[in-house]
Amino acid sequence: MRFALPLAAVALACGAADPAAPTSYAVAYTLATSGPMAIDSVKYDDGHGTILKVTAPASGWTLTLTVTTGGSVQAQAWITGSGPGSAKLKVSWTHAGVSTQADSSYAVPVAAQKFALSIPHHTL
């Protein structure tokens, strides 16, 4: 019985994190193209509902940030293709130690054209 109290103290100290504390997500936006594509711009949610614009990013554009629970993600990209190719816009959000979720938009134009990729609003 003399170990019961110290073991209880250790168990309490090693308990779960405060449930009221905000949790965070690792968010990654990526935009990749193949073929003759020019990326006009990308707009993305900074996690606080503010939409930010990046003009003429290179293919392989990636942005990572941390977003707290209740934050949001969404993105749009505008691309001009001058021939066959492909483009993919993706956002993933990872709750550390729990799960990873993602949404993406993909296009495969076969001729010269302008097009947009869009990922709808998600609340984390």
N, C-alpha and C positions, 0 to 999 in steps of 0.2 A: 504493500500500500504506500510505502514511502516514495515510490516512483510515479504514482498516479498524478500528483499535482504538477511535477515538472513536465511530464508527458503532455498533460493538458495545456500547459503554457506553450510548449513547442507547437502543438497542433493549432492553437489559436494564432500564434505568430506566423505560421505557414499557411494560413487560410487563404481563401480566395480574395482577389482584389476588391476594393470598394465598388459595389455595383453602381453607385451614383457617379463614379468617376467617368469622364467621357473616354470612349475607346476611339482608336484611330485606324484608318485604312491607308495602306500604301497604294497609291493610284498611279497608273502608267498609261499615258496616251501615246500611240504610235501611228505613223502614217508611212506606208511604203508603196512604191510604184515600180512597175517594170515596163519597158518599152518607151516609146517617145512621149513622155508625159511632162507637163509643166504644172507645178502646184501653184495656183494663184494665191490661195490663203487658207488658213485653218483658224477656226474659232473654237474655243474650249472654255468650259466652266472651271474656275479656279478652286472649286470646292466650297465657295461661299455664295454661289449664285451669280457672281460677276463673270460676264463673258469677255474673254480677252482674245485679241486677234494677232496672229503671226502672219506677216506678209511674205510670200515667196519662200517658204521653208524648203530645204532640200529633201529629196526622197530619203527615207530612213529617219525622218524627224521623230524624236522621242522626247517626252516630258514626263518627269516623275515628281510627285508631290505627296504630302501627307494631308489627309482630310479626316476631320473628326465625325463621329456619328451624328447624323442629321444633316451633314453636308451633301453636296450633289455633284454629279458628273453629267456631261453632255458634250457633243462636239459636232462640227460640220467642217467639211473641206470642199473647196472648189478647185477643179482640175481641168486642164485643157490637154486632150490627147491629140497628137497629129498622126496617129496610126494605131494598129493593134497593140494591146498591152493590158495591164491590170493595175488596180489600185485597191488598197485596203486600209481602212481607218478602224482602229481598235482602241477601246479603253478597258482596262482591267482594274479591279479593286480587290485588295487582299486584306482580310481581317486576320492579323498575325495569329498563327496557331489554330485558326478556326476554318477558314475557307477562302477560296478565290472565285470571283465571278467576273464575267466579261460580257461585252456586247461589241459587235463589229458591223461594218458595212463594207461591201465588196462590189467592185464593178469590173467588167471585162469588155471594154469597148472594142469594136472590130474595125472602126473607121475613125477618121478625124472628127472630133466632137468635144463640146464642153459638157461636163457633168458634175454632179455634187454627190458627196457621201454624207450621211447623217446618222448620228447616234442620238436617240431620244434621251430626255432627262431621266435620271435615276437618282433617287434619294437613298443615301447610305445609312 
